[in-house]
Amino acid sequence: VAQADIKSGSMQSARLALELNKPLYVLPQRLGESTGTNLLLKENKAKLICDFKEFVSEFASIDINQDEFLEFCKKGVSVDEALKIYGQKVYEYELEGKISIEGLFIRVLV
């Protein structure tokens, strides 16, 4: 959450993330500003991002080779096959630059 006031849409998103047991991260804010973000920190519902490189490194250690979907795509599957099994993940990975859709087939880029 980059910033959020108490009654903002961002706080509603944060509430849903917490209900789904998803981790929350927030950027530091000045006192009196972004009161929702500061409240998430005060109540220990979010982790503070102080160092962007450190934050990114938490996720960079995830081994892409263990990604079931990418392993599936490496077999030269068609877009239709992938959509039947993985649904929207196909388009999410395309937007993230992990795969490309080339004609009827998927090519892994990572």
PyMOL commands that set and color helices and strands:
alter all, ss='L'
color gray80, all
select helices_A, chain A and resi 9-19+35-42+52-60+64-66+68-73+79-86+89-95
alter helices_A, ss='H'
color red, helices_A
select strands_A, chain A and resi 25-26+47-48+99-102+105-108
alter strands_A, ss='S'
color yellow, strands_A
deselect
rebuild
show_as cartoon
